[in-house]
Amino acid sequence: MILSALCYIEKDGKYLMLHRTKKKKDINKDKWLGVGGKIEEGESPEECIVREVKEETGLTLKEYQLKGIVTYVSNKWETEYMYVFTATEFEGNLIECDEGDLKWIEKEKVNTLPTWEGDHIFVEKLQKDNGFFSGKFEYDGEKLIKYDLKEY
């Protein structure tokens, strides 16, 4: 089982997205994602997202909010439980990321980028800001075969 945290940092109607292109053995290779990573032993989801954002972007989060929890189930990879955050306030300047290229993308264009099918579904929820959500996404390889998303 994998525990992770992901953040969609927002500025001027755009999300900071990471195009995962630099790691050779990356299950997210060539996909666009928010910024985040695995939760380390003894670390809270909040501590993880602050650390990961700083490591990958150079930015220090000042205002962020937990928006949802996503469960990924796959016949090819370990089950992953992911805490999804949004952030609106931060400090610092972008640095070069060793996992891919960072780019500010207009929020309404994010779902036109290549990413996981399930991400399209919960990113729509983030854009509408309908409160907290929880979702389970089941994959056969990279193909989404079933999902259930609840809003609270």
C-alpha positions, 0 to 999 in steps of 0.5 A, spaced: 500 500 500 502 506 498 500 513 501 501 519 497 499 527 497 498 531 491 497 538 491 494 543 485 497 550 486 492 555 484 494 562 481 491 567 476 486 562 474 491 557 473 494 550 476 501 549 477 502 542 473 508 537 473 509 534 466 513 527 468 518 526 463 525 525 467 524 519 470 525 512 467 521 508 471 515 512 472 508 510 472 506 517 471 511 518 465 509 523 460 503 525 464 501 531 467 499 531 474 499 536 480 505 536 485 506 531 490 509 524 492 509 519 497 508 520 505 514 518 509 514 514 515 511 518 521 509 524 516 502 527 516 499 528 509 500 536 511 507 535 512 508 531 506 505 536 501 509 542 504 515 538 503 514 535 496 511 542 494 518 545 496 522 539 494 519 539 487 517 547 486 521 551 490 515 554 493 513 554 500 505 553 501 502 558 506 495 557 505 492 550 503 486 545 504 485 538 504 479 537 498 479 529 498 481 522 498 482 518 492 483 510 492 487 507 486 486 500 485 490 497 479 491 490 477 498 492 475 500 496 481 500 497 488 493 500 491 494 507 493 491 512 498 492 519 496 490 526 499 488 531 494 490 538 496 489 545 493 493 551 495 492 558 494 498 562 497 505 560 497 512 564 497 518 563 493 520 562 486 520 556 481 526 551 481 527 546 476 524 539 478 528 533 477 521 529 475 519 533 469 517 540 467 513 545 471 508 549 467 502 554 469 496 551 466 489 555 465 484 551 470 479 549 464 485 546 460 488 542 465 483 536 463 485 536 455 492 534 458 494 527 458 493 524 465 490 518 468 482 518 467 480 518 474 484 525 475 480 528 470 474 526 474 476 529 480 480 535 477 473 537 475 470 537 482 476 541 484 475 546 479 467 547 481 470 547 489 464 543 491 467 541 498 470 535 500 470 528 496 472 521 496 473 517 490 475 510 488 478 509 481 479 502 479 484 500 473 486 495 468 493 497 466 492 504 465 485 504 463 479 506 468 474 500 468 470 503 474 469 509 479 465 511 485 466 518 487 462 521 493 461 529 495 460 531 502 
